[in-house]
Amino acid sequence: MMQKTTEFGALLRSLRERQSVSQSKLAERAEFDHSYVSRLESGARMPAREAVDRLGEALNLEQQQLDSLLAAA
């Protein structure tokens, strides 16, 4: 049975797709394993604050977008 995607996972995916960045490219930029980004988006994992900051930096998010991502985490 598929897990329900979390609000965080859905938001991360939409922010990533809006920039046409693959999971692999995002993982590379944030210095994470590709499978970690996949698990975040699927809701299998929830990120620590540091991970959210690194993802936000990797996507060059504006402060408001980063705040939304942090709130969802």
Biotite code that builds the C-alpha atoms (Angstrom):
import biotite.structure as struc

atoms = struc.array([
    struc.Atom([0.000, 0.000, 0.000], chain_id="A", res_id=1, res_name="MET", atom_name="CA", element="C"),
    struc.Atom([1.308, 3.446, -0.912], chain_id="A", res_id=2, res_name="MET", atom_name="CA", element="C"),
    struc.Atom([2.003, 5.919, 1.857], chain_id="A", res_id=3, res_name="GLN", atom_name="CA", element="C"),
    struc.Atom([0.134, 9.185, 1.872], chain_id="A", res_id=4, res_name="LYS", atom_name="CA", element="C"),
    struc.Atom([2.435, 11.969, 0.768], chain_id="A", res_id=5, res_name="THR", atom_name="CA", element="C"),
    struc.Atom([3.017, 14.469, 3.540], chain_id="A", res_id=6, res_name="THR", atom_name="CA", element="C"),
    struc.Atom([2.383, 18.189, 3.166], chain_id="A", res_id=7, res_name="GLU", atom_name="CA", element="C"),
    struc.Atom([6.153, 18.605, 3.316], chain_id="A", res_id=8, res_name="PHE", atom_name="CA", element="C"),
    struc.Atom([6.744, 16.017, 0.609], chain_id="A", res_id=9, res_name="GLY", atom_name="CA", element="C"),
    struc.Atom([4.150, 17.523, -1.711], chain_id="A", res_id=10, res_name="ALA", atom_name="CA", element="C"),
    struc.Atom([5.524, 21.036, -1.181], chain_id="A", res_id=11, res_name="LEU", atom_name="CA", element="C"),
    struc.Atom([9.117, 19.947, -1.749], chain_id="A", res_id=12, res_name="LEU", atom_name="CA", element="C"),
    struc.Atom([8.105, 18.165, -4.956], chain_id="A", res_id=13, res_name="ARG", atom_name="CA", element="C"),
    struc.Atom([6.183, 21.173, -6.288], chain_id="A", res_id=14, res_name="SER", atom_name="CA", element="C"),
    struc.Atom([9.034, 23.588, -5.507], chain_id="A", res_id=15, res_name="LEU", atom_name="CA", element="C"),
    struc.Atom([11.523, 21.235, -7.153], chain_id="A", res_id=16, res_name="ARG", atom_name="CA", element="C"),
    struc.Atom([9.375, 20.626, -10.238], chain_id="A", res_id=17, res_name="GLU", atom_name="CA", element="C"),
    struc.Atom([8.643, 24.334, -10.645], chain_id="A", res_id=18, res_name="ARG", atom_name="CA", element="C"),
    struc.Atom([12.381, 24.762, -11.233], chain_id="A", res_id=19, res_name="GLN", atom_name="CA", element="C"),
    struc.Atom([12.631, 21.680, -13.464], chain_id="A", res_id=20, res_name="SER", atom_name="CA", element="C"),
    struc.Atom([15.159, 20.093, -11.111], chain_id="A", res_id=21, res_name="VAL", atom_name="CA", element="C"),
    struc.Atom([15.311, 16.299, -10.848], chain_id="A", res_id=22, res_name="SER", atom_name="CA", element="C"),
    struc.Atom([15.439, 14.523, -7.498], chain_id="A", res_id=23, res_name="GLN", atom_name="CA", element="C"),
    struc.Atom([18.990, 13.460, -8.347], chain_id="A", res_id=24, res_name="SER", atom_name="CA", element="C"),
    struc.Atom([20.079, 17.020, -9.155], chain_id="A", res_id=25, res_name="LYS", atom_name="CA", element="C"),
    struc.Atom([18.499, 18.379, -5.968], chain_id="A", res_id=26, res_name="LEU", atom_name="CA", element="C"),
    struc.Atom([20.159, 15.658, -3.904], chain_id="A", res_id=27, res_name="ALA", atom_name="CA", element="C"),
    struc.Atom([23.516, 16.427, -5.521], chain_id="A", res_id=28, res_name="GLU", atom_name="CA", element="C"),
    struc.Atom([23.178, 20.172, -4.868], chain_id="A", res_id=29, res_name="ARG", atom_name="CA", element="C"),
    struc.Atom([22.149, 19.621, -1.229], chain_id="A", res_id=30, res_name="ALA", atom_name="CA", element="C"),
    struc.Atom([24.781, 16.880, -0.749], chain_id="A", res_id=31, res_name="GLU", atom_name="CA", element="C"),
    struc.Atom([22.207, 14.207, 0.050], chain_id="A", res_id=32, res_name="PHE", atom_name="CA", element="C"),
    struc.Atom([21.720, 10.732, -1.326], chain_id="A", res_id=33, res_name="ASP", atom_name="CA", element="C"),
    struc.Atom([19.102, 10.640, -4.102], chain_id="A", res_id=34, res_name="HIS", atom_name="CA", element="C"),
    struc.Atom([17.063, 8.087, -2.143], chain_id="A", res_id=35, res_name="SER", atom_name="CA", element="C"),
    struc.Atom([16.789, 10.538, 0.780], chain_id="A", res_id=36, res_name="TYR", atom_name="CA", element="C"),
    struc.Atom([15.088, 13.157, -1.423], chain_id="A", res_id=37, res_name="VAL", atom_name="CA", element="C"),
    struc.Atom([12.802, 10.463, -2.791], chain_id="A", res_id=38, res_name="SER", atom_name="CA", element="C"),
    struc.Atom([11.851, 9.337, 0.739], chain_id="A", res_id=39, res_name="ARG", atom_name="CA", element="C"),
    struc.Atom([11.200, 12.945, 1.805], chain_id="A", res_id=40, res_name="LEU", atom_name="CA", element="C"),
    struc.Atom([8.872, 13.525, -1.134], chain_id="A", res_id=41, res_name="GLU", atom_name="CA", element="C"),
    struc.Atom([7.036, 10.235, -0.592], chain_id="A", res_id=42, res_name="SER", atom_name="CA", element="C"),
    struc.Atom([6.535, 10.959, 3.100], chain_id="A", res_id=43, res_name="GLY", atom_name="CA", element="C"),
    struc.Atom([8.651, 8.019, 4.230], chain_id="A", res_id=44, res_name="ALA", atom_name="CA", element="C"),
    struc.Atom([11.036, 10.383, 6.037], chain_id="A", res_id=45, res_name="ARG", atom_name="CA", element="C"),
    struc.Atom([10.694, 13.741, 7.737], chain_id="A", res_id=46, res_name="MET", atom_name="CA", element="C"),
    struc.Atom([13.666, 16.097, 7.570], chain_id="A", res_id=47, res_name="PRO", atom_name="CA", element="C"),
    struc.Atom([15.643, 17.748, 10.323], chain_id="A", res_id=48, res_name="ALA", atom_name="CA", element="C"),
    struc.Atom([15.857, 21.548, 10.298], chain_id="A", res_id=49, res_name="ARG", atom_name="CA", element="C"),
    struc.Atom([19.360, 21.421, 8.814], chain_id="A", res_id=50, res_name="GLU", atom_name="CA", element="C"),
    struc.Atom([18.129, 19.254, 5.947], chain_id="A", res_id=51, res_name="ALA", atom_name="CA", element="C"),
    struc.Atom([15.332, 21.726, 5.155], chain_id="A", res_id=52, res_name="VAL", atom_name="CA", element="C"),
    struc.Atom([17.849, 24.581, 5.161], chain_id="A", res_id=53, res_name="ASP", atom_name="CA", element="C"),
    struc.Atom([20.136, 22.673, 2.785], chain_id="A", res_id=54, res_name="ARG", atom_name="CA", element="C"),
    struc.Atom([17.247, 21.850, 0.444], chain_id="A", res_id=55, res_name="LEU", atom_name="CA", element="C"),
    struc.Atom([16.111, 25.469, 0.493], chain_id="A", res_id=56, res_name="GLY", atom_name="CA", element="C"),
    struc.Atom([19.605, 26.624, -0.347], chain_id="A", res_id=57, res_name="GLU", atom_name="CA", element="C"),
    struc.Atom([19.915, 24.049, -3.128], chain_id="A", res_id=58, res_name="ALA", atom_name="CA", element="C"),
    struc.Atom([16.667, 25.351, -4.670], chain_id="A", res_id=59, res_name="LEU", atom_name="CA", element="C"),
    struc.Atom([17.524, 29.023, -4.038], chain_id="A", res_id=60, res_name="ASN", atom_name="CA", element="C"),
    struc.Atom([14.185, 29.457, -2.300], chain_id="A", res_id=61, res_name="LEU", atom_name="CA", element="C"),
    struc.Atom([12.904, 32.861, -1.267], chain_id="A", res_id=62, res_name="GLU", atom_name="CA", element="C"),
    struc.Atom([12.464, 33.302, 2.499], chain_id="A", res_id=63, res_name="GLN", atom_name="CA", element="C"),
    struc.Atom([8.676, 32.889, 2.292], chain_id="A", res_id=64, res_name="GLN", atom_name="CA", element="C"),
    struc.Atom([9.048, 29.588, 0.431], chain_id="A", res_id=65, res_name="GLN", atom_name="CA", element="C"),
    struc.Atom([11.650, 28.377, 2.908], chain_id="A", res_id=66, res_name="LEU", atom_name="CA", element="C"),
    struc.Atom([9.384, 29.345, 5.812], chain_id="A", res_id=67, res_name="ASP", atom_name="CA", element="C"),
    struc.Atom([6.537, 27.359, 4.255], chain_id="A", res_id=68, res_name="SER", atom_name="CA", element="C"),
    struc.Atom([8.804, 24.343, 3.828], chain_id="A", res_id=69, res_name="LEU", atom_name="CA", element="C"),
    struc.Atom([10.016, 24.618, 7.446], chain_id="A", res_id=70, res_name="LEU", atom_name="CA", element="C"),
    struc.Atom([6.442, 24.930, 8.720], chain_id="A", res_id=71, res_name="ALA", atom_name="CA", element="C"),
    struc.Atom([5.411, 21.841, 6.752], chain_id="A", res_id=72, res_name="ALA", atom_name="CA", element="C"),
    struc.Atom([8.310, 19.864, 8.221], chain_id="A", res_id=73, res_name="ALA", atom_name="CA", element="C"),
])
